[in-house]
Amino acid sequence: MINVLQGSLFVLTLSTLLTIPVGAQNNTTVTGTALMFGSGRNTRNVTRPFTMTITGETSAADAARYLSTLQEGGQDALMRAIDSNNLGRFSFTGSVGQQLNAVIVDQDNGDTRVRAVFRRPIGFEELRRGLRSVDYPFGYVEVRIDPRTGRGDGTIIPAARIRFRNGNVEIEDFGTFPGRLMGVQVRGRLVP
């Protein structure tokens, strides 16, 4: 399944974001339950509690630079550009989790939308066997929160490919369906 974002809308959104210094959000925490659908030989569905701690945001200038990097060098160049960023952490309960490399918070249809990208863990066996999943090095989370209640839902793509094609940024899921984030709650402030 491919989630296509309009390139021009994406650039416009990125250019209108305000830069929030690290720590200004006082470690905003987003919690909930992830429902991930099985695919291939493993067809079982899995539910796991998750925590996403946000300590900073990607600035508008950095977002524009990353978009340009994606257009010119593809997802490998994008990974090199964002890999050293530490804007928080996404983890399932019982694990250390992954460092967030890009975080964008904006308004969309009255909801606060949080989009986060991180390097997903790729195991030794996956690399050794040269599986197709190695071509999906990112994790992607998108959460929509009602600002009045601090509750919402979202989507998780545990193994994603990000590319720029025909004027659009495409986020492609390796699995059959993207996972769902349910019962999402926010502690702290999210300022778009």
Secondary structure by P-SEA (a helix, b strand, c coil): ccccccaaaaaaaaaabbbbccccccbbbbbbbbbbbbcccccbbbbbbbbbbbcccccaaaaaaaaaaaacccaaaaaaaccccccccccccccccccccbbbbbbccccbbbbbbbbccccaaaaaaccccccccbbbbbbbbccccccccccccccbbbbbccccbbbbbcccbbbbbccccccccccc
